[in-house]
């Protein structure tokens, strides 16, 4: 009984810390291009993303993994774009046109958390 309570408290504390450290932003999607800025012609799978210039930090973010959760729409075109839970993506490229709070997800990653018809969604993300 005592062990179960300790585990429950640890899970609740981890959730609170995770929520507190999440970064609010937006996500769009793209078709990953080979070669990528980080890995040239090496295939890194489909759960990948391109980072905004500040996050990318001259390739320092290459290989970093982020948990991304859809939190809502950015426009009225698709009022409820979110679906499923959070995903984890690996940074493989630079998105030079992205805003400071934006991540450009692969089309496959975006499709797992939101309706692609939305084009742009509100997200929370944090480094794993």
Secondary structure, DSSP 8 states (H G I E B T S, - for coil): -HHHHHHHHHHHHHHHHHHHH-EEEEEEEE---SSBTTTBT----SSEEEEEHHHHTTTTTTT-EEEEEEEEESSSTTTT-B-SS-EEEEEEEEETT--TTEEEEEHHHHHHHB-GGG-SEEEEEEE-
